[in-house]
Amino acid sequence: MTSEDADGWIRTRRDGAVLTVTLDRPEQLNAQTPATWTALTAVGRSLDDDARVVVVRGNGRAFSAGLDRSLFSTDPTVPGGLGDLARMPEDLAQERIRGYQSAFRWLRSPGIVSIAAVHGHAIGAGAQLALACDLRVFTEDAQLRLPEATLGLVPDLTGTSNLVELIGYSRALELCLTGRAMGAGEARGVGLANLVVPPEQLDATIDDLIAALTAPQAGASRATAALIRSAVHNTPEEQDAAERAAQVARLRELAGGRRPDR
């Protein structure tokens, strides 16, 4: 099943437990607008319990070159533009950005594993979209950049927490403050890219990864993913307790919900 959102330049395709979300604005290198984020948020809200894997990719020569250039206008009449945000009351501007962030944060929702299929450029908002996913497959020509600071701005689409979690404080700081490009080889070396493949192998690699991710029983897969996610923030004692609780829940489900006699 395929659907399209012409205003947000988003296409989706559902194949059983797998949802593919494609940024479809190739002539603009999949540059993003507030309409894109509205469409992405709607996709996240529409997920059902049968969805297990979400693949995010870009049509054309790039994953996403970041913000549409029109958004850099200081003209307050440009909806969602920087000038529009700058003139809003502070609480309203922050609430508007919170809405934009929701387009990214759902990609780490419980119950799904998200994969970014990154080729060509992933810049700014494009980089943060890739970082929002659980896993990233890069082609050999892929480059990721977070140039916001060099433009007088900051990354604000959930990118900072995800980046530090993935590559650590010092690397994240250097990457964000310099705005330099990180190539696929470096991304693989620091743990940001899970896999790096030739461009012609991207589709087959994604298919293989999907097959591997959906092979385990859904309940076990989701419970394990939840444990891995909680381990990032839990103390060892909290994580040990989470493991115990999750395992008991799994055993009871496998046993048909029967509790042992006391």
C-alpha positions, 0 to 999 in steps of 0.5 A: 500500500502506497500513499503520498502527501503532496504538500509535505513531499512525503511518500509512504509504502507499507509492506506487512510489518515494514513501513517505508517513508520516502522524502520525495523532493529530489529536485530540491535534494529533499529539502525540508519545510514545516509541511514536511514535519507535519507530514512526518508527524502524521505518519508517526501517529498513524502507526499501528501495532503491527508495524515493526520496522520503519525505513526512512530514505530520500529520493534522488541524489541525496537523503536530505540537504536540510532546510528549504532555503526559503526558511532562512528568510527574515520575512515574517510572512514566510510561514515557519521561516526563521523570521516568523519564529524570531518575532513570535513570543518566546513560549509560542516559538518554543511550542512551534519548535516542539511540534517540529521535533515531534516529526523526528522523535517518534522514530524511536518509539517503542515497538518499532526499529527505524532505519535511515538509508543515507546516500549523498548529503544529509545536512542539518535537518537531514542529518538530524533525521538520520540521527533520529533513527535507531540504525543507519546504513550509509552508502560510500558517498554519504556525508553528514553535516550539522552546520547550524552553529556556523549559521548562527543557529543550533541543532534543534530537531532532536539531534544533540541528544541522539548525537552524543548518545551515538558518538560521545560528548567530545566528537559531538561537540567538535562536529557541531561547532565546526560544521564539517562533513563526516564521511561514511568511513568516519561515520562507520568508525565512530559508530554513527553508521551501522553499515557502509555499502556501495550505492548499488547495494543499498536496497539489498542491504536494507532488505537483508537488515529488515529480514534479520530484524523481523526474524525474532518473535515480535514480543521478544524483539520489542522487549529486547529493544526496550531494554537496550534503549533504557540501558543508555540512561539507567543505572546498573541497578535499574537496568538489572531490575528492568531485565528481570521484569522483562524476562519474567514477562516474556516467560509468562507470555511464552507459558500462556500467561500461567503463573507458577503455583505458590 
